[in-house]
């Protein structure tokens, strides 16, 4: 809850016409020791079926604050020197993609990644959720579930878990594993044995 409040306060400062400083990452994940403890508590299970999955089953970019939807909130939060119009869409700013260490100059070129992809969430427990809970998951600003990155890195990742895809930027593996673990833990999603092994290895880089 505290992380959610801090995120919203930082964003509201921008919505009244101020310029934000660069963050280039979501709210901080738990420290490595807590992430390791969370990882040990996650349920290991084979992935569920993809039957019935559609991105539409996870309503996303929902209205968030004022005239901003969730995607715009992330653009404001994760950018450097971001200015917005009355509709909350950025009119100026730059974005640093920590996945591949690339600066993005145009907001239309930014891709907002779901740290735990929606399809992966579906296969690891979200298929049984209500649509309201899936919407909350797809628009989660309280933890590291949403992050501004390059379209190419987001496309390369697709719906892969950490045993199948890792950021090209090895220096961010510790944060990636901590964010991923935190999201799975907070939303009570399962992990595969290969996923758990990959996360443990990535936490070893912290």
VEXVEX-731053 format. One line per 8 residues: their letters; for each residue x, y, z of C-alpha. Coordinates in Angstrom, 1 decimal. Layout:
A = X/Y/Z | ...
END
This chain:
XXXXXXXX = 0.0/0.0/0.0 | 2.8/2.4/0.9 | 4.5/1.9/-2.5 | 1.1/2.5/-4.3 | 0.6/5.8/-2.4 | 4.2/7.0/-3.2 | 3.7/6.1/-6.9 | 0.4/8.0/-7.1
XXXXXXXX = 1.8/11.1/-5.3 | 4.8/11.3/-7.6 | 2.6/11.0/-10.7 | 0.1/13.6/-9.4 | 2.9/16.2/-9.3 | 3.3/15.8/-13.0 | -0.4/16.0/-13.8 | -0.5/19.5/-12.5
XXXXXXXX = 2.0/20.6/-15.1 | 5.4/19.9/-13.4 | 8.3/18.0/-15.0 | 9.4/14.7/-13.5 | 12.9/13.4/-12.9 | 14.1/10.2/-14.6 | 13.2/7.0/-12.8 | 13.4/4.4/-15.7
XXXXXXXX = 12.1/1.7/-13.4 | 8.9/0.9/-11.4 | 8.6/1.2/-7.6 | 11.4/-0.6/-5.9 | 11.0/-4.4/-5.3 | 11.7/-6.0/-2.0 | 15.4/-6.4/-1.1 | 17.2/-9.6/-2.4
XXXXXXXX = 16.8/-11.5/0.9 | 13.1/-10.9/1.0 | 12.8/-11.8/-2.7 | 14.6/-15.1/-2.0 | 12.1/-15.8/0.8 | 9.2/-15.0/-1.5 | 10.6/-17.3/-4.1 | 10.8/-20.2/-1.7
XXXXXXXX = 7.1/-19.7/-0.8 | 5.8/-19.7/-4.4 | 3.9/-22.8/-5.5 | 5.8/-24.8/-8.2 | 3.4/-26.3/-10.8 | 3.3/-27.2/-14.4 | 1.9/-24.4/-16.6 | -1.9/-24.5/-17.1
XXXXXXXX = -3.7/-24.5/-20.4 | -3.8/-21.4/-22.6 | -7.4/-22.3/-23.7 | -9.6/-19.3/-23.5 | -6.8/-16.8/-23.2 | -7.0/-13.4/-24.8 | -5.5/-10.1/-23.9 | -9.1/-8.9/-23.8
XXXXXXXX = -9.6/-11.1/-20.8 | -7.3/-8.6/-18.9 | -8.8/-5.1/-19.5 | -5.8/-2.9/-19.6 | -4.9/0.8/-19.9 | -7.9/1.5/-17.7 | -8.7/5.0/-16.4 | -6.3/5.8/-13.5
XXXXXXXX = -5.9/9.4/-12.3 | -7.6/12.4/-13.7 | -7.4/12.2/-17.5 | -4.7/9.6/-17.4 | -5.0/6.0/-18.2 | -2.5/3.4/-16.8 | -0.2/3.5/-19.8 | 0.1/7.3/-19.6
XXXXXXXX = 0.8/7.0/-15.9 | 3.7/4.7/-16.6 | 5.0/7.0/-19.4 | 4.9/9.9/-16.9 | 6.5/7.9/-14.1 | 9.3/6.2/-16.1 | 10.4/9.1/-18.3 | 12.9/11.9/-17.9
XXXXXXXX = 11.8/15.5/-18.4 | 8.3/14.4/-19.2 | 5.7/17.1/-19.9 | 2.0/16.3/-20.6 | -0.9/18.0/-22.3 | -4.4/18.3/-20.8 | -5.2/14.8/-22.0 | -2.2/13.4/-20.0
XXXXXXXX = -0.4/12.2/-23.1 | 3.3/13.3/-23.1 | 4.3/16.2/-25.2 | 8.0/16.0/-24.4 | 10.4/13.6/-22.6 | 12.8/10.7/-23.0 | 12.6/7.1/-21.8 | 15.4/4.8/-20.9
XXXXXXXX = 14.8/1.1/-21.5 | 16.6/-0.8/-18.8 | 16.1/-4.1/-20.7 | 18.5/-3.2/-23.5 | 20.0/0.2/-22.4 | 18.4/2.2/-25.1 | 17.0/5.8/-24.9 | 13.7/6.4/-26.6
XXXXXXXX = 12.9/9.8/-27.8 | 9.2/9.6/-28.8 | 6.4/8.5/-26.5 | 4.7/6.7/-29.4 | 7.8/4.5/-29.6 | 7.6/3.4/-25.9 | 6.2/0.0/-25.1 | 4.8/-0.6/-21.6
XXXXXXXX = 5.7/-4.2/-20.6 | 3.8/-6.3/-18.2 | 6.6/-7.7/-16.1 | 4.7/-11.0/-15.7 | 3.1/-11.3/-19.1 | -0.7/-11.6/-19.2 | -0.5/-15.0/-21.0 | 1.9/-16.3/-18.4
XXXXXXXX = -0.4/-15.1/-15.6 | -3.3/-16.9/-17.3 | -1.4/-20.1/-17.3 | -0.2/-19.7/-13.7 | -3.6/-19.0/-12.1 | -5.3/-16.0/-13.5 | -7.6/-18.1/-15.7 | -9.7/-18.7/-12.6
XXXXXXXX = -9.9/-15.1/-11.6 | -12.8/-12.7/-12.1 | -12.4/-10.1/-14.8 | -12.2/-7.4/-12.2 | -9.2/-9.1/-10.6 | -7.5/-9.6/-14.0 | -8.1/-5.9/-14.7 | -6.4/-5.0/-11.4
XXXXXXXX = -3.5/-7.2/-12.3 | -3.1/-5.7/-15.8 | -3.1/-2.2/-14.4 | -1.0/-2.7/-11.3 | 1.0/0.4/-10.5 | 1.8/-0.6/-6.9 | 4.7/-2.9/-7.7 | 7.0/-3.6/-10.7
XXXXXXXX = 4.4/-5.1/-13.0 | 4.5/-2.3/-15.5 | 7.6/-0.7/-17.0 | 8.4/1.4/-20.0 | 10.8/-0.3/-22.5 | 11.7/-0.5/-26.2 | 9.1/-2.2/-28.4 | 11.8/-4.5/-29.7
XXXXXXXX = 12.7/-5.8/-26.2 | 9.0/-6.2/-25.3 | 8.4/-8.1/-28.5 | 11.4/-10.3/-28.0 | 10.2/-11.2/-24.5 | 6.6/-11.9/-25.6 | 5.0/-14.2/-22.9 | 8.3/-15.8/-21.9
XXXXXXXX = 9.2/-16.5/-18.3 | 12.8/-16.0/-17.0 | 13.9/-19.5/-18.0 | 13.1/-18.6/-21.6 | 14.0/-14.9/-21.8 | 16.2/-12.5/-19.8 | 17.0/-8.8/-20.4 | 20.0/-8.2/-22.6
XXXXXXXX = 21.2/-5.9/-19.8 | 22.7/-8.4/-17.3 | 23.2/-5.5/-14.9 | 19.4/-5.5/-14.4 | 18.9/-9.2/-13.8 | 18.8/-8.7/-10.1 | 16.0/-6.1/-10.3 | 14.2/-8.2/-13.0
XXXXXXXX = 14.1/-11.3/-10.8 | 13.0/-9.3/-7.7 | 10.2/-7.6/-9.6 | 9.0/-10.8/-11.2 | 9.1/-12.7/-7.9 | 7.3/-9.9/-6.1 | 4.5/-9.8/-8.7 | 4.0/-13.6/-8.6
XXXXXXXX = 4.1/-13.6/-4.8 | 1.7/-10.7/-4.3 | -0.8/-12.1/-6.9 | -0.4/-15.7/-5.7 | 0.6/-17.1/-9.1 | 2.5/-20.3/-9.6 | 5.9/-20.8/-11.2 | 7.5/-23.7/-13.0
XXXXXXXX = 10.5/-25.5/-11.8 | 12.6/-24.1/-14.6 | 11.3/-20.6/-13.9 | 12.2/-20.9/-10.2 | 15.7/-22.1/-11.0 | 16.2/-19.2/-13.4 | 15.0/-16.7/-10.8 | 17.3/-18.2/-8.2
XXXXXX = 20.3/-17.8/-10.5 | 19.3/-14.2/-11.3 | 18.9/-13.3/-7.7 | 22.5/-14.6/-7.3 | 23.6/-11.6/-9.3 | 22.4/-9.2/-6.6
END
